[in-house]
Amino acid sequence: MHNGFKFSSQLKFIASVLALIIALQSCKDQVKEVKIEQIVQVDTPEYFLLRPEAEKAFGYSHAVRIGNDIKISGAVSMDDKGIPTAKGDLLQQMKNCYSDLDKVLKHYGCTFDDVVVENILTTNMPEFLKQSAYRNTIYKKQFPTGSWFGVRELALPEFMIEIELEAHKAR
């Protein structure tokens, strides 16, 4: 009887192992049947010129959108011909920059709420720090990441501030 019990246990063990092998083989067969499709979306860059004549003369595009990301070149205080405006007035230059940046963002269906990076370059950091509270009127929900740089000079001597942005807009 003891041998019969041992044989019965061995038989149950073998049956369990066979059942496990069959189950694993079944899973393996199912995995083979699964096909993985990967959709690769290729986005063509979409360029935007705010002031085509001035931008062509200086050699840059004001913005480019690739997929959901928009990179915006540094805005400076200039008119449509590329002539500096608000000379010597950093706050007004800042306002002019944000006005231009707003136009670019709107072109892409964005607002300042979509901005994720803002880098500011200024030739007068102490004055910029005094006027930086103006940014509270621009960023009402949250501030983007970014850096502030004190620089010796910008493209033209009259420019006191330049602001570049990156925005992300889900489609």
Secondary structure by P-SEA (a helix, b strand, c coil): caaaaaaaaaaaaaaaaaaaaaaaaaaaaaaaabbbbbbbbbbcbbbbbccaaaaaaaccccccccccbbbbcccccccccccccccccaaaaaaaaaaaaaaaaaaaccccccccbbbbbbccaaaaaaaccccccccccbbbbbccccccccccccccbbbbbbbbbcc
